[in-house]
Amino acid sequence: MDQNYPEVKLGLIAVSRDCFVRSLSENRRKALVEACVKRGISVYEAKTTVENEKDVLKAVDEVKNSGCNALIVFLGNFGPETPETLIARFFSGPVMYAAAAEDTGKDLTNGRGDAYCGMLNCSYNLGLRKLKAVIPEYPVGTPDDIALMAADFVPVARALLGLASLKIISFGPRPQDFFACNAPIKGLYDIGVEIEENSELDLLVAYRAHKDDARIPTVVKSMADELGAGNRYPDILPRLAQFELTLLDWAEEHRGSRSYVSFANKCWPAFPTEFGFEPCYVNSRLTARGIPVSCEVDIYGSLSEYIGACISHDAVTLLDINNTVPRDLYEGAIKGKYPYGLNDVFMGFHCGNTPRCKLRNEDNTALKFQLIQNRLLEKGGEPDVTRGTLEGDIAAGDITFYRLHANADGALQAYIAQGEVLPPATNSFGGIGVFAIPDMGRFFRHVLIEKRFPHHGAVAFGRYGKALFTVFDYLGVPEIHYNQPKGLLYPRENPFA
């Protein structure tokens, strides 16, 4: 399968108000390009400087013909408010607006650009025209400042471009009693994402059609090489390889007009008995390739994972916000060693869908069986059809826990919380880790519970809250929640508690 996310080709258009010195904007544009090059940011410099509406058409054609799919509109001086905002209308990809700070106090006559003021009129006119744009937190700066803004913009643009051409493919209705995975489809259409819903039977028929596929031995070898000493059930790898090929072929055959895909698949209770394995390890492998496969038909979980994969350019995972950390484990392995209270830590868990590259390199990281399903389907006996999970403790390091979701009323909402996975061993099963998020207890109560978020959360491995917030804001998500620090009360938090 081709790369499952877009490559960003960044363009730069400078604008100039006709009563200002045009060369000021052009010279500042040149300096900005040089600053981007120094930071390793590739950017196409449009030679057309926009002063009027005809310039808009010429400049947009120039960047489109060069292959640009994301754009920086640079106010090198005050800027022409109508033409500069029309750029966002005629350019089909994401656009960021930024403005030049003044260069020197030694030349504030002909050398003054007033772009600080121009950004106000720019924003006002974008609003009048109901045009979307990315505006950095402080969008005025030196060439080096704006080069940093450009670096922040690239992963945001990658996610927005990916979503604009994403199809989520689902198999099976959600399992019974999993109303948390309810997925009002209208919210997907609102942000430009397509959805294809299928039956588990469709998937089973496709899987059986891949029996004795000539590619199976190659995939089996890839799995064995990845698992190494953790390959505890080599006899089940051909079944898993057959399933992996089934999903990849389905993606190719069903992407339709879309360039990118993700999956939201049913995995219990009938799946293991009918397919003969648990799909978790296959899910992990595709997710590691940038093709998220969420568990339990969690369509918005799959969407969230895909956004995180685009932003981080890395593997992601989907976990249950699962269980508390026992007090004895906290006091023995966490208290006094890390700056977290007992209510700041919890365990994130799923059966075995976290990519191998995000698990610790320890003896207990291996291909295993789903303990809970084994109790139900195989009465706790020797596992067969419940094999196929990838289990182990999640590697320590920075994380961002987040989710974009449509609530029971169909309205989009989101949360973002940065934290880390701690090193202490979990001494448990599944793909699991000890997560620490500052003020998690209050966040759990006043965001996750109060706003009725489901128990699934996406995890990106690093600190990506800034980019995620920008993406959610651009998409028009009305509520974007975060873990507020002590002293900043949530709207309905009891001040007397």
C-alpha positions in Angstrom: 0.0 0.0 0.0 1.2 3.5 -0.8 2.1 6.0 2.0 -1.0 6.6 4.0 -0.6 10.3 4.7 0.3 13.3 2.5 3.6 14.9 2.0 3.4 18.6 2.6 4.8 20.9 -0.1 4.8 24.4 1.4 4.4 27.6 -0.6 4.9 31.2 0.4 3.1 34.2 -1.0 4.0 37.7 0.2 1.4 40.5 0.1 1.8 44.2 0.0 -0.6 47.1 0.4 -0.1 49.4 -2.6 0.5 52.5 -0.5 3.5 50.9 1.2 6.9 50.2 -0.2 6.5 46.9 -2.1 10.2 46.1 -1.9 9.9 46.0 1.9 7.6 43.0 1.7 9.6 41.3 -1.0 12.9 41.7 0.9 11.3 40.4 4.0 9.9 37.4 2.0 13.4 36.6 0.8 14.8 36.8 4.4 12.0 34.4 5.5 12.9 31.9 2.8 16.5 32.0 4.0 15.5 31.4 7.6 13.4 28.4 6.5 16.3 26.9 4.6 18.5 27.3 7.6 16.0 25.3 9.6 15.7 22.6 7.0 12.1 23.7 6.0 11.5 23.4 2.3 9.3 26.2 0.9 8.5 27.4 -2.6 8.8 31.2 -2.9 6.1 32.6 -5.2 7.6 35.5 -7.2 4.2 37.2 -7.6 3.7 39.7 -4.8 -0.1 40.2 -4.2 -1.3 43.8 -4.2 -4.7 43.3 -6.0 -7.2 40.7 -7.0 -5.5 39.9 -10.4 -2.3 39.3 -8.4 -4.2 36.8 -6.3 -5.1 34.6 -9.3 -1.6 34.8 -10.7 0.1 33.9 -7.4 -2.3 31.1 -6.5 -1.8 29.6 -10.0 2.0 29.9 -9.5 2.0 27.9 -6.2 -0.5 25.4 -7.5 1.6 24.8 -10.6 4.6 24.2 -8.5 2.8 21.4 -6.6 2.2 23.3 -3.4 -0.6 21.9 -1.2 -0.2 24.1 1.9 0.5 27.8 2.0 1.9 30.6 4.1 0.5 34.1 3.3 3.1 36.5 4.6 2.2 40.1 5.4 5.6 41.8 4.7 3.8 45.1 5.3 0.2 46.1 6.2 -1.2 44.0 3.3 -4.3 44.4 1.1 -7.1 43.0 3.2 -9.4 41.9 0.4 -6.8 40.3 -1.9 -4.8 38.6 0.9 -7.9 36.9 2.3 -9.1 35.8 -1.2 -5.9 33.8 -1.4 -7.4 31.4 1.1 -10.6 31.2 -1.0 -8.8 30.3 -4.2 -6.2 28.0 -2.8 -7.5 24.5 -2.0 -5.2 23.5 0.8 -4.6 24.8 4.4 -3.3 28.3 4.7 -1.4 30.0 7.5 -1.2 33.8 7.9 1.8 35.5 9.6 3.2 39.0 9.6 6.6 40.7 9.7 7.9 42.4 12.8 9.7 45.7 12.2 13.4 45.3 11.3 15.2 48.1 13.1 14.5 51.2 15.1 16.9 53.0 12.8 14.4 53.1 9.9 10.8 53.6 11.0 9.8 55.8 8.1 10.2 54.0 4.7 11.2 50.9 6.6 8.1 50.6 8.7 5.6 48.0 7.5 2.7 48.1 10.0 2.0 44.4 9.5 1.1 44.2 13.2 -1.9 46.3 12.4 -2.5 44.5 9.2 -3.0 41.2 10.9 -6.1 42.7 12.6 -7.7 43.6 9.4 -6.7 40.3 7.9 -8.4 38.3 10.6 -11.4 40.5 10.5 -11.8 40.0 6.7 -11.3 36.2 7.0 -14.1 36.2 9.5 -16.4 38.3 7.2 -15.8 35.8 4.4 -16.1 32.7 6.7 -12.7 31.5 5.5 -10.6 29.1 7.6 -7.0 29.8 8.2 -4.3 28.9 10.7 -3.1 31.9 12.7 -0.3 31.2 15.2 -0.5 32.2 18.8 1.6 35.2 18.2 1.6 35.6 14.4 4.1 38.5 14.1 7.8 38.0 14.2 11.3 38.1 12.6 12.2 35.7 9.8 13.5 33.2 12.3 10.3 33.5 14.4 8.1 32.8 11.4 10.3 30.0 10.2 9.5 28.3 13.6 5.8 29.0 12.9 6.2 27.3 9.5 7.8 24.3 11.2 4.8 24.1 13.5 2.4 24.5 10.5 3.7 21.5 8.5 2.4 18.7 10.7 -0.9 20.6 11.1 -1.2 20.9 7.3 -0.3 17.2 6.9 -3.2 16.3 9.2 -5.7 18.6 7.5 -4.7 17.4 4.1 -5.0 13.8 5.3 -8.4 14.3 6.7 -9.6 15.9 3.5 -8.9 12.7 1.6 -9.6 10.1 4.4 -12.0 7.2 4.2 -12.7 5.3 7.4 -13.6 1.6 6.8 -15.5 -0.2 9.5 -16.6 -3.8 9.9 -19.4 -4.8 12.1 -21.7 -2.9 14.5 -20.2 -2.1 17.9 -20.3 -4.9 20.4 -23.3 -5.0 22.8 -22.9 -2.7 25.8 -20.3 -0.6 24.0 -22.5 2.5 23.6 -19.3 4.5 24.2 -18.3 3.6 20.6 -21.5 5.2 19.3 -20.5 7.1 16.2 -22.8 9.7 14.7 -21.7 9.9 11.1 -22.7 13.5 10.5 -19.7 14.8 12.4 -17.4 12.9 10.0 -19.0 14.6 7.0 -18.8 18.0 8.7 -15.0 17.7 8.6 -14.8 16.1 5.2 -14.1 12.5 6.1 -15.8 9.6 4.3 -17.1 6.5 6.0 -17.7 3.0 4.6 -19.6 0.6 6.9 -19.5 -3.1 6.3 -20.6 -6.3 8.0 -18.3 -8.8 9.8 -19.6 -11.3 7.2 -18.1 -9.1 4.4 -14.8 -9.3 6.2 -15.0 -13.1 6.8 -15.8 -13.7 3.1 -12.8 -11.6 2.1 -10.6 -13.4 4.6 -11.6 -16.8 3.3 -10.9 -15.7 -0.2 -7.2 -15.1 0.8 -6.7 -18.8 1.8 -3.4 -20.0 0.4 -2.5 -16.5 -0.9 1.0 -16.7 -2.3 2.1 -13.7 -0.3 1.4 -15.3 3.1 4.9 -16.7 3.7 6.5 -13.3 3.1 4.2 -11.7 5.7 4.8 -14.6 8.1 8.6 -14.0 7.9 8.1 -10.3 8.5 6.0 -11.1 11.6 8.6 -13.6 12.9 11.4 -11.1 12.4 9.5 -8.4 14.3 8.5 -10.7 17.2 11.9 -12.3 17.6 12.0 -14.2 20.9 8.4 -13.1 21.5 7.1 -15.4 18.8 5.4 -17.8 21.2 2.8 -19.1 18.7 4.5 -19.5 15.3 1.7 -21.8 14.1 -0.8 -19.0 14.2 1.2 -16.6 12.1 -0.2 -17.8 8.7 -3.7 -17.0 9.9 -2.6 -13.5 11.0 -0.7 -13.0 7.8 -3.8 -14.0 5.8 -5.9 -11.4 7.7 -3.3 -8.7 7.2 -3.3 -9.2 3.5 -7.2 -9.2 3.6 -7.2 -5.7 5.2 -4.6 -4.3 2.9 -6.3 -5.5 -0.2 -9.7 -4.2 1.0 -8.1 -0.8 1.6 -6.8 -0.7 -2.0 -10.0 -2.0 -3.5 -12.4 0.3 -1.5 -10.6 3.6 -1.0 -12.5 4.9 -4.0 -11.9 8.6 -4.6 -9.9 8.9 -1.4 -6.2 8.7 -1.0 -5.9 7.5 2.6 -7.7 5.0 4.8 -8.1 3.9 8.4 -10.1 1.0 9.9 -12.5 0.6 12.8 -13.1 -3.2 13.2 -15.1 -5.5 15.4 -12.9 -7.9 17.3 -15.2 -9.7 19.7 -17.3 -11.7 20.7 -17.8 -13.7 17.5 -14.5 -12.7 15.8 -12.1 -15.2 17.4 -14.4 -18.2 17.0 -15.1 -17.5 13.3 -11.8 -16.3 12.2 -9.7 -18.5 14.5 -7.6 -15.8 16.1 -7.6 -12.4 17.8 -6.7 -9.6 15.3 -4.8 -7.4 17.8 -1.2 -8.0 16.5 -2.3 -7.4 12.9 -4.0 -4.2 14.0 -0.7 -3.1 15.7 1.3 -3.8 12.5 -1.0 -1.8 10.2 -1.1 1.1 12.8 2.7 1.2 12.9 2.6 1.7 9.1 0.3 4.7 9.4 -2.9 2.8 8.8 -4.8 2.9 12.1 -7.0 -0.1 13.0 -9.1 0.8 16.0 -10.7 -1.8 18.3 -14.4 -2.4 18.9 -15.6 -0.5 15.8 -14.5 2.8 17.4 -14.8 5.0 14.4 -13.8 8.2 16.1 -11.0 6.4 17.8 -9.7 5.5 14.3 -10.1 9.1 13.2 -8.2 10.3 16.3 -5.4 7.9 15.7 -5.1 9.0 12.1 -4.8 12.6 13.1 -2.1 11.7 15.6 -0.2 9.7 13.0 -0.2 12.6 10.6 1.0 15.1 13.2 3.6 12.9 14.9 4.8 11.2 11.7 5.0 8.1 14.0 3.1 5.1 15.3 0.2 5.8 17.6 -2.2 3.6 19.7 -5.7 3.4 21.1 -6.1 2.6 24.8 -8.7 2.2 27.4 -8.4 4.8 30.2 -8.5 1.7 32.2 -7.7 1.3 35.9 -6.2 3.0 38.9 -2.7 2.4 40.1 -2.8 0.4 43.4 -1.6 2.4 46.3 1.1 -0.1 47.2 2.5 0.1 43.7 2.3 3.9 43.8 4.1 4.2 47.1 6.8 1.6 46.2 7.6 2.7 42.7 6.3 6.2 42.0 5.9 8.4 45.2 8.9 10.6 45.8 10.5 9.5 42.5 8.2 11.4 40.1 6.2 14.6 40.6 2.8 13.0 40.6 0.1 12.2 43.2 -1.8 9.0 43.4 -4.8 10.6 41.5 -2.4 11.8 38.7 -1.6 8.3 37.6 -3.6 5.6 36.0 -3.1 2.6 33.7 -3.8 2.8 30.0 -4.6 -0.7 28.5 -5.8 -2.6 25.5 -5.7 -6.2 24.6 -2.7 -6.1 22.4 -2.9 -3.5 19.6 0.0 -1.2 20.5 2.8 -1.4 17.9 5.9 -3.4 18.8 8.1 -0.3 18.4 6.2 1.3 21.3 6.6 -1.6 23.8 9.6 -2.3 26.0 12.3 -4.7 24.9 11.7 -7.2 27.6 11.1 -10.9 27.8 7.4 -10.5 28.6 6.8 -8.5 25.4 5.4 -11.2 23.1 2.6 -12.6 21.0 0.1 -13.9 23.5 -3.6 -14.7 24.0 -6.5 -12.6 25.1 -7.0 -13.6 28.7 -10.6 -12.2 29.1 -11.8 -13.8 25.9 -10.0 -17.1 26.8 -12.1 -17.2 30.0 -15.3 -16.7 28.1 -14.7 -18.7 24.9 -12.2 -21.4 25.9 -13.2 -21.7 29.6 -9.7 -20.7 30.7 -8.2 -23.7 28.9 -5.3 -24.0 26.5 -5.7 -21.0 24.1 -6.2 -21.4 20.5 -8.7 -19.0 18.8 -8.0 -16.4 21.5 -4.3 -16.1 20.5 -3.1 -13.1 18.5 -2.5 -10.3 21.0 0.7 -8.4 21.2 1.4 -7.8 24.9 3.9 -6.0 27.0 4.5 -2.8 29.0 4.5 0.4 27.0 7.8 2.1 26.8 8.4 5.0 29.1 8.4 8.5 27.6 6.4 11.6 26.8 2.8 11.1 25.5 -0.2 13.0 24.5 -3.6 11.5 25.3 -6.4 12.9 23.2 -9.6 12.3 21.3 -11.8 13.9 18.7 -15.4 12.6 19.2 -19.0 13.2 18.3 -21.2 13.1 21.4 -24.6 11.7 21.8 -26.2 14.8 20.2 -23.8 14.5 17.2 -21.7 17.6 18.2 -18.0 17.4 17.9 -15.9 17.7 21.0 -12.3 17.0 21.9 -9.8 16.7 24.7 -6.0 16.9 24.8 -3.8 16.1 27.8 0.0 15.8 27.8 1.9 13.6 30.2 4.2 10.6 30.2 4.4 6.9 30.6 6.4 6.0 33.7 9.0 3.3 33.9 7.5 1.1 36.8 6.4 -2.3 35.6 2.6 -2.9 35.5 2.8 -6.6 36.4 -0.4 -7.1 34.3 -1.5 -8.4 31.0 -2.2 -6.8 27.6 -0.5 -3.8 26.1 -0.4 -1.6 29.2 1.5 1.2 30.9 1.5 3.5 33.9 0.4 6.9 32.6 0.9 10.2 34.5 -1.0 13.3 33.6 -0.8 16.4 35.8 -4.2 16.9 37.7 -5.6 13.8 36.0 -8.1 13.3 38.8 -9.8 16.6 38.2 -9.6 16.1 34.4 -11.1 12.6 34.8 -14.1 14.0 36.7 -14.7 17.4 35.0 -13.9 16.5 31.4 -14.0 12.8 30.7 -16.9 12.0 33.0 -18.8 15.3 32.9 -18.5 15.7 29.1 -19.3 12.1 28.6 -16.3 11.0 26.6 -15.9 7.2 26.0 -13.3 5.1 27.7 -11.1 4.9 24.5 -8.4 7.5 24.1 -5.8 7.9 21.3 -2.1 8.1 22.3 0.6 9.9 20.4 4.2 9.3 21.6 5.5 12.7 22.2 4.2 16.2 23.2 1.8 17.2 20.4 -0.8 19.2 22.2 0.0 22.4 20.4 -0.5 20.9 16.9 -3.6 18.9 17.9 -5.2 22.0 19.4 -4.6 23.9 16.1 -6.1 21.1 14.0 -9.2 20.8 16.2 -9.6 24.6 16.2 -9.3 24.7 12.4 -11.9 22.0 12.1 -14.3 24.1 14.1 -14.6 21.8 17.1 -16.6 24.0 19.5 -15.2 22.4 22.8 -11.5 21.5 23.1 -10.8 20.5 26.7 -7.5 20.0 28.5 -6.3 19.2 32.0 -6.5 22.5 33.7 -3.9 23.2 36.5 -4.7 23.7 40.1 -6.2 27.2 40.7 -8.0 27.2 37.4 -11.4 25.7 38.1 -13.5 23.9 35.5 -16.9 25.6 34.9 -18.8 23.1 37.1 -16.0 22.2 39.5 -17.2 22.6 43.1 -15.1 25.4 44.6 -15.8 24.2 48.1 -14.7 20.6 47.5 
